[in-house]
């Protein structure tokens, strides 16, 4: 798929929640691909494993890992996402976790729009290879 990357200014014109909307899909796709490559299991088990890695609680923990590795500009995008105000919080997450998960998704959406695919891969690898017990989360 060919797409034109946006400038930082163009990407910043989107609301943090809009960036998170896209970033959610980017992150979800990375998790699905990781699971597919890591564990050949029935679809129902893949789905259960995916849910554990895309939930607000896990993404909130990943936020801390990622935040330590960001440039000033990336950190500003992350904080912008964290400070965005939305109307809903899922029943199974508290507000702080949800805001941090939204921030991570906002960063992934921003990087995707600005052509930062390599950076997305680096950050995702950091999360997957971290001490967040990913293998335990997915049952491998």
C-alpha positions in Angstrom: 0.0 0.0 0.0 1.4 3.3 -1.0 0.7 6.4 1.0 2.1 9.8 1.3 3.5 10.7 4.7 2.4 13.8 6.5 4.6 16.6 7.8 4.9 16.9 11.6 2.8 20.1 11.3 0.0 18.2 9.3 0.0 15.3 11.8 -0.2 17.8 14.7 -3.3 19.2 13.2 -5.2 16.1 14.2 -6.6 15.8 17.7 -4.8 13.3 20.0 -7.9 11.1 20.1 -7.9 11.0 16.3 -4.3 10.0 16.3 -5.1 7.4 19.0 -7.9 6.0 16.8 -5.4 5.3 14.1 -2.6 4.2 16.5 -5.0 1.6 18.0 -5.2 0.0 14.7 -1.4 0.2 14.1 -0.7 -1.3 17.5 -3.4 -4.0 17.1 -1.9 -5.1 13.7 1.6 -5.3 15.2 0.3 -7.5 18.0 -1.6 -9.7 15.6 1.4 -10.2 13.4 3.6 -10.9 16.4 1.2 -13.5 17.7 0.9 -15.2 14.4 4.6 -15.5 14.0 5.2 -16.4 17.7 2.5 -19.0 18.3 0.7 -21.1 15.8 -2.5 -21.7 17.7 -6.2 -21.7 17.1 -7.9 -18.4 16.3 -9.8 -18.3 19.6 -6.5 -18.6 21.5 -4.9 -16.0 19.3 -7.7 -13.6 20.0 -7.5 -14.2 23.8 -3.7 -13.5 23.7 -4.3 -10.4 21.6 -6.8 -9.0 24.1 -4.2 -9.3 26.9 -1.6 -7.3 24.9 -3.9 -4.6 23.6 -5.8 -3.9 26.9 -5.4 -0.6 28.7 -3.6 -2.2 31.6 -0.8 -3.7 29.5 -0.5 -0.6 27.3 -0.3 1.5 30.4 2.7 -0.5 31.6 4.2 -0.3 28.1 3.9 3.5 28.3 6.6 3.6 31.0 9.0 1.6 28.9 8.5 3.7 25.8 8.5 7.1 27.6 12.1 6.5 28.7 13.3 6.0 25.1 11.6 8.9 23.4 13.0 12.1 21.9 11.6 15.3 23.2 9.3 15.7 20.3 8.0 12.1 20.7 7.5 12.6 24.4 5.5 15.8 23.7 3.2 13.7 21.4 2.9 11.0 24.1 2.0 13.6 26.7 -0.5 15.3 24.4 -2.2 11.9 24.0 -2.2 11.3 27.7 -3.8 14.7 28.4 -6.5 14.3 25.8 -10.0 14.2 27.3 -12.4 11.6 26.1 -15.9 10.8 27.3 -15.5 7.1 28.0 -13.4 4.8 30.1 -13.8 1.0 29.7 -15.3 -0.9 32.7 -12.2 -3.0 33.0 -9.6 -0.1 33.2 -9.2 2.9 35.5 -9.0 6.4 34.1 -5.2 6.7 34.5 -4.5 3.4 32.7 -6.9 4.4 29.9 -5.2 7.8 29.5 -1.7 6.2 29.3 -3.0 3.6 26.8 -4.5 6.3 24.7 -1.2 8.2 24.8 0.7 5.2 23.5 -1.8 4.7 20.7 -1.6 8.5 19.9 2.2 8.1 19.5 1.8 5.1 17.2 -0.7 6.9 15.1 1.4 10.0 14.9 4.5 8.0 13.9 2.5 6.1 11.3 1.2 9.3 9.7 4.7 10.9 9.6 6.4 7.8 8.1 8.0 6.6 11.2 7.5 2.9 10.5 11.0 2.0 11.6 10.6 3.9 14.9 7.2 2.1 15.4 9.0 -1.2 15.0 11.7 -0.2 17.4 9.2 0.8 20.1 7.1 -2.3 19.6 10.2 -4.5 19.8 11.1 -2.7 23.1 7.6 -3.5 24.4 7.6 -7.1 23.3 11.2 -7.8 24.5 10.6 -6.1 27.8 10.1 -7.6 31.3 6.3 -7.2 31.0 6.1 -11.0 30.8 4.7 -11.0 27.2 5.1 -14.8 26.9 3.1 -15.3 30.1 0.5 -12.9 28.8 0.0 -14.8 25.6 0.3 -18.3 27.1 3.5 -19.3 25.3 
